[in-house]
């Protein structure tokens, strides 16, 4: 999923919490709607989205 987003945004989306790589997410997401996915991740999946000064987006687990 992150690889598909990388093709749609000039900024890198990466996992800041290695534990997130063990989580499975099933669904259909539009690769050109990175912002929509990030809003979903924050509101439903318990993921904190941090934006770095260079524009990169880093995902962290908040709750399980």
Z-matrix of the N, CA and C atoms (Angstrom, degrees):
N
C 1 1.441
C 2 1.521 1 110.45
N 3 1.325 2 117.49 1 -47.19
C 4 1.461 3 119.80 2 -179.87
C 5 1.520 4 111.21 3 -63.09
N 6 1.316 5 117.18 4 -32.27
C 7 1.466 6 120.53 5 177.88
C 8 1.526 7 110.48 6 -65.70
N 9 1.319 8 117.46 7 -38.18
C 10 1.466 9 120.63 8 178.08
C 11 1.521 10 110.76 9 -67.12
N 12 1.331 11 116.36 10 -39.84
C 13 1.465 12 119.43 11 177.44
C 14 1.520 13 111.16 12 -64.52
N 15 1.308 14 117.09 13 -34.00
C 16 1.467 15 121.26 14 -178.67
C 17 1.523 16 111.42 15 -60.93
N 18 1.302 17 116.87 16 -27.44
C 19 1.462 18 120.45 17 178.98
C 20 1.523 19 112.15 18 -79.90
N 21 1.326 20 117.03 19 -15.02
C 22 1.463 21 121.30 20 -174.48
C 23 1.521 22 114.47 21 -106.53
N 24 1.299 23 117.64 22 -11.52
C 25 1.457 24 120.61 23 -177.76
C 26 1.526 25 109.61 24 -133.05
N 27 1.316 26 117.35 25 145.02
C 28 1.466 27 118.98 26 178.24
C 29 1.535 28 112.05 27 -74.18
N 30 1.310 29 116.63 28 -10.07
C 31 1.457 30 121.13 29 -177.81
C 32 1.520 31 110.02 30 -103.14
N 33 1.296 32 115.44 31 146.31
C 34 1.453 33 121.56 32 -179.59
C 35 1.526 34 109.69 33 -79.22
N 36 1.334 35 116.41 34 136.29
C 37 1.457 36 122.40 35 172.45
C 38 1.524 37 105.43 36 -107.99
N 39 1.338 38 116.06 37 122.00
C 40 1.468 39 118.41 38 -176.77
C 41 1.524 40 110.90 39 -140.02
N 42 1.313 41 114.34 40 163.45
C 43 1.461 42 121.38 41 179.10
C 44 1.523 43 108.95 42 -88.72
N 45 1.312 44 116.81 43 123.03
C 46 1.452 45 121.60 44 175.94
C 47 1.513 46 111.17 45 -91.11
N 48 1.318 47 116.15 46 -10.83
C 49 1.454 48 122.66 47 -179.49
C 50 1.528 49 107.51 48 -123.34
N 51 1.333 50 118.48 49 110.48
C 52 1.464 51 120.70 50 -177.62
C 53 1.529 52 113.72 51 -57.51
N 54 1.325 53 117.61 52 -25.52
C 55 1.464 54 120.77 53 179.80
C 56 1.530 55 111.72 54 -62.84
N 57 1.318 56 117.77 55 -25.38
C 58 1.462 57 120.52 56 179.71
C 59 1.524 58 112.06 57 -65.13
N 60 1.316 59 117.57 58 -27.04
C 61 1.471 60 119.62 59 -179.03
C 62 1.529 61 111.72 60 -67.06
N 63 1.325 62 117.79 61 -18.53
C 64 1.463 63 121.62 62 178.63
C 65 1.528 64 112.25 63 -86.99
N 66 1.316 65 117.12 64 -11.83
C 67 1.464 66 120.57 65 -179.02
C 68 1.516 67 110.16 66 -83.04
N 69 1.325 68 115.58 67 143.05
C 70 1.458 69 121.71 68 179.17
C 71 1.519 70 108.96 69 -106.60
N 72 1.307 71 114.98 70 136.01
C 73 1.456 72 120.99 71 178.21
C 74 1.521 73 107.47 72 -129.08
N 75 1.316 74 115.92 73 118.76
C 76 1.460 75 121.21 74 178.27
C 77 1.513 76 109.00 75 -108.24
N 78 1.302 77 115.87 76 137.51
C 79 1.448 78 120.31 77 178.03
C 80 1.508 79 110.23 78 159.79
N 81 1.295 80 115.04 79 179.54
C 82 1.450 81 121.58 80 178.16
C 83 1.522 82 107.95 81 -114.00
N 84 1.309 83 115.90 82 122.95
C 85 1.457 84 121.43 83 -178.92
C 86 1.522 85 108.77 84 -128.95
N 87 1.293 86 115.63 85 141.85
C 88 1.462 87 120.06 86 176.12
C 89 1.520 88 108.63 87 -81.12
N 90 1.308 89 116.26 88 124.50
C 91 1.462 90 120.89 89 -178.51
C 92 1.523 91 111.52 90 -65.15
N 93 1.333 92 117.08 91 -22.28
C 94 1.467 93 119.51 92 -179.72
C 95 1.528 94 112.18 93 -90.69
N 96 1.340 95 117.41 94 6.81
C 97 1.461 96 121.00 95 178.83
C 98 1.529 97 109.86 96 -119.63
N 99 1.307 98 115.67 97 61.81
C 100 1.463 99 121.49 98 -178.69
C 101 1.520 100 110.23 99 -60.79
N 102 1.312 101 117.62 100 -44.22
C 103 1.470 102 121.14 101 -178.18
C 104 1.519 103 111.59 102 -62.30
N 105 1.317 104 117.56 103 -38.85
C 106 1.463 105 120.82 104 177.40
C 107 1.517 106 111.35 105 -62.98
N 108 1.325 107 116.74 106 -42.76
C 109 1.462 108 120.09 107 177.55
C 110 1.528 109 110.54 108 -63.28
N 111 1.326 110 117.13 109 -42.36
C 112 1.466 111 120.10 110 -178.99
C 113 1.520 112 111.54 111 -63.31
N 114 1.329 113 117.68 112 -38.86
C 115 1.469 114 120.78 113 176.75
C 116 1.527 115 110.29 114 -64.04
N 117 1.334 116 117.04 115 -42.15
C 118 1.453 117 121.32 116 177.17
C 119 1.524 118 110.50 117 -62.55
N 120 1.306 119 117.03 118 -44.93
C 121 1.465 120 121.85 119 -179.46
C 122 1.523 121 110.72 120 -58.90
N 123 1.315 122 116.46 121 -41.19
C 124 1.469 123 120.12 122 179.85
C 125 1.522 124 111.86 123 -70.28
N 126 1.320 125 117.42 124 -45.87
C 127 1.461 126 120.05 125 -171.56
C 128 1.519 127 114.13 126 -81.31
N 129 1.313 128 118.52 127 -32.87
C 130 1.462 129 120.40 128 -173.61
C 131 1.523 130 112.92 129 -112.25
N 132 1.314 131 117.25 130 -37.58
C 133 1.462 132 120.36 131 -172.43
C 134 1.521 133 114.27 132 -90.65
N 135 1.311 134 117.69 133 -5.91
C 136 1.457 135 119.96 134 179.73
C 137 1.516 136 112.71 135 69.49
N 138 1.311 137 115.52 136 41.55
C 139 1.460 138 120.74 137 179.63
C 140 1.523 139 108.79 138 -115.38
N 141 1.325 140 115.86 139 133.48
C 142 1.467 141 120.63 140 175.51
C 143 1.527 142 107.95 141 -90.50
N 144 1.312 143 115.44 142 132.53
C 145 1.457 144 121.90 143 179.68
C 146 1.521 145 107.92 144 -107.41
N 147 1.312 146 116.41 145 117.80
C 148 1.466 147 121.79 146 176.80
C 149 1.520 148 109.02 147 -109.90
N 150 1.307 149 114.88 148 137.67
C 151 1.472 150 120.39 149 176.93
C 152 1.520 151 108.19 150 -110.23
N 153 1.306 152 115.07 151 122.72
C 154 1.455 153 120.10 152 -179.08
C 155 1.525 154 110.30 153 -84.39
N 156 1.320 155 116.24 154 165.44
C 157 1.464 156 121.22 155 -177.39
C 158 1.516 157 112.78 156 -58.84
N 159 1.337 158 116.68 157 -31.68
C 160 1.467 159 119.67 158 -179.36
C 161 1.528 160 112.26 159 -82.94
N 162 1.343 161 117.17 160 0.98
C 163 1.453 162 121.64 161 177.59
C 164 1.514 163 114.28 162 97.06
N 165 1.324 164 117.49 163 -10.90
C 166 1.459 165 119.74 164 177.67
C 167 1.524 166 109.88 165 -62.36
N 168 1.331 167 115.51 166 151.98
C 169 1.455 168 122.78 167 -178.44
C 170 1.523 169 107.57 168 -116.07
N 171 1.328 170 116.27 169 126.85
C 172 1.464 171 121.38 170 -177.01
C 173 1.528 172 108.42 171 -120.27
N 174 1.347 173 115.73 172 132.08
C 175 1.461 174 122.07 173 -177.50
C 176 1.529 175 110.18 174 -105.53
N 177 1.342 176 115.62 175 134.13
C 178 1.460 177 122.67 176 179.42
C 179 1.532 178 109.02 177 -129.33
N 180 1.325 179 116.76 178 144.67
C 181 1.462 180 121.61 179 175.06
C 182 1.514 181 109.17 180 -76.13
N 183 1.323 182 116.97 181 134.64
C 184 1.458 183 122.16 182 177.23
C 185 1.514 184 110.04 183 -109.87
N 186 1.334 185 116.10 184 -47.32
C 187 1.468 186 120.64 185 179.36
C 188 1.525 187 108.27 186 -143.52
N 189 1.312 188 115.76 187 159.75
C 190 1.478 189 120.98 188 -178.18
C 191 1.470 190 109.42 189 -112.81
